[in-house]
Every structure is written in structure tokens, then in C-alpha cells.
């Protein structure tokens, strides 16, 4: 993912560090793109970074990390310390 979206990765690392999410900031450098979210909405650029159950909740160990970017929305779904999904909304392509 670092090769495809270097500016996004740098921004996520900075935002995670500001939220004292140092472990997630470090792991962000090695996340992989598994697939886009597939919703087809023009305001969504969300990315699956790990396989996860379709249509089912993540279950125990899940937490959502809401970040504060200067534009749009960035949220991470994290399960047991692993970034599973990066929600990217209302940001220009």
C-alpha cells in the first residue's frame, strides 16, 4: 500500500501518532491492499487491508479508531491490533 498511496500512508501515520496510537502508526507502513470496499459510492475510497467475514461483524477484539484529518473522514477498523479496513470518505480522488 505504501507504493500505491504514499501520501495517504504518511497522513495516517501522522494522525495515528497524534492520537497516541504508536503501534498502529508503525504497522501502517506494512498494511496491504486486499480490495477496495466495492460499494460503488463516488464519495468512498475505502480499502480492505485484510480478509474479513462478509456481512458479519468483526466480533471480539474489534475497535474503531476515528481520526481527525483536515479533509474528509478517516476511520480504521482494528481487530486484536491488526488494521482490517481503512474507511476513506469525502476525500478527492
C-alpha positions as CSV (number, residue, x, y, z in Angstrom):
1,X,0.0,0.0,0.0
2,X,2.9,2.3,0.7
3,X,3.9,2.2,-3.0
4,X,0.3,2.9,-4.2
5,X,-0.8,5.6,-1.6
6,X,2.4,7.1,-0.1
7,X,0.7,10.4,0.8
8,X,-2.2,8.6,2.5
9,X,0.1,6.4,4.5
10,X,2.2,9.4,5.7
11,X,-1.0,11.2,6.7
12,X,-2.4,8.1,8.6
13,X,1.0,7.6,10.4
14,X,0.9,11.3,11.5
15,X,-2.7,11.2,12.6
16,X,-2.2,7.9,14.5
17,X,0.9,9.2,16.2
18,X,-1.1,12.3,17.3
19,X,-3.7,10.0,18.8
20,X,-1.1,8.0,20.8
21,X,-1.7,5.0,18.5
22,X,2.0,4.4,18.1
23,X,1.7,0.7,17.4
24,X,-0.9,1.2,14.7
25,X,1.3,4.0,13.2
26,X,4.2,1.6,12.9
27,X,2.1,-1.2,11.5
28,X,0.5,1.2,8.9
29,X,3.8,1.1,7.0
30,X,3.2,-2.6,6.2
31,X,-0.5,-2.8,5.5
32,X,-1.5,-4.4,2.2
33,X,-4.4,-3.6,-0.1
34,X,-6.7,-6.7,-0.2
35,X,-9.5,-5.0,-2.1
36,X,-11.5,-1.8,-2.3
37,X,-14.7,-1.7,-0.4
38,X,-16.8,-2.4,-3.5
39,X,-19.7,-0.1,-2.6
40,X,-19.5,1.9,-5.8
41,X,-20.3,5.2,-4.0
42,X,-18.4,8.2,-5.5
43,X,-17.5,9.6,-2.1
44,X,-15.9,6.4,-0.9
45,X,-12.3,5.3,-1.4
46,X,-12.3,2.8,1.5
47,X,-9.8,-0.1,1.4
48,X,-9.9,-3.7,2.9
49,X,-6.4,-4.4,4.3
50,X,-7.2,-7.9,5.4
51,X,-9.7,-10.7,4.7
52,X,-12.7,-10.4,6.9
53,X,-16.1,-12.1,7.1
54,X,-18.5,-10.6,4.6
55,X,-21.7,-9.2,6.1
56,X,-20.7,-10.3,9.6
57,X,-19.4,-8.1,12.5
58,X,-15.8,-8.4,13.4
59,X,-16.6,-9.7,16.8
60,X,-14.5,-9.7,20.0
61,X,-11.3,-7.7,19.8
62,X,-12.7,-5.1,17.4
63,X,-12.4,-1.4,17.8
64,X,-12.9,1.6,15.5
65,X,-10.3,4.3,15.5
66,X,-11.7,7.6,14.3
67,X,-9.0,10.0,13.1
68,X,-9.2,13.8,12.6
69,X,-7.9,14.6,9.1
70,X,-8.1,18.2,7.7
71,X,-10.5,16.9,4.9
72,X,-13.0,14.1,4.7
73,X,-13.1,11.2,7.1
74,X,-10.6,8.5,8.0
75,X,-11.5,5.7,10.3
76,X,-9.8,2.3,10.9
77,X,-11.3,-1.0,11.9
78,X,-8.8,-2.8,14.1
79,X,-9.2,-6.3,15.3
80,X,-6.7,-7.5,18.0
81,X,-4.2,-4.8,17.0
82,X,-4.5,-5.6,13.2
83,X,-5.8,-2.9,10.8
84,X,-8.5,-4.7,8.8
85,X,-10.2,-1.8,7.0
86,X,-9.5,1.8,6.2
87,X,-12.6,3.9,5.8
88,X,-11.9,6.9,3.5
89,X,-14.9,9.1,2.9
90,X,-15.5,12.5,1.3
91,X,-11.9,13.0,0.0
92,X,-11.0,13.9,-3.5
93,X,-9.6,11.2,-5.8
